[in-house]
Each structure stands twice: as structure tokens, then as C-alpha cells.
């Protein structure tokens, strides 16, 4: 009988990447500055979680846990892609705000 695999796909990095992106785009619309979810804080939290994702990726490279590595690398990649496309995200924010207001 073979042993159970411990290398499985993780869902929390993709969930965090989507949640931070949505909060980053809509943070001004909801008035969340009083709970430290304003745009600079969301960006800071997103960067911190991406740094934790990088550390987890390094650990999983050493363990040769390739599924966990591939599922976790989404989080740092989302920060890099958003960082290179800030102008597009800015236009998306205004488009969503105008859509939500009307």
C-alpha cells in the first residue's frame, strides 16, 4: 500500500491574491480607512503576504513539494503583475466606481 501524498494544491494563496486585488481596487469606495484598509495599507498587507508566499515557496522548493510551490507562486506573481499594470488597475477602479454609482 502506498503512503498518502502530502503535496497537495493550496487554495489560500489564490484566495488572498483575489481578495487583496479586490480590496485594492475598491478600498476607496467602501470607506474602510477606519479599519486600516485604505489603499496604502491594502498594498502593504498585499506585499507582506506576497513576501510570506515567497518564503513559503523557498521552503517548498527545498522540500520538493511542486504542487504547493505552483499554487503558492500565484501570490507573489499577482503583486508583480499588479505593480507593472498600476495604470490599468487605476482605469479599472474608475470604471467599476462609475458602474457602481449609476
Buried (B, 14 or more C-beta within 10 A) or exposed (E): EEEEEEEEEBEEBBEBBEBBBEBBBBBEEEEBEEEEBBBEBBBEBBBEBBEBBBEBBEEBEEEEBEBBBBBBBBBBBBBEEBEEEEEEBEEEBEEBBEEEEE
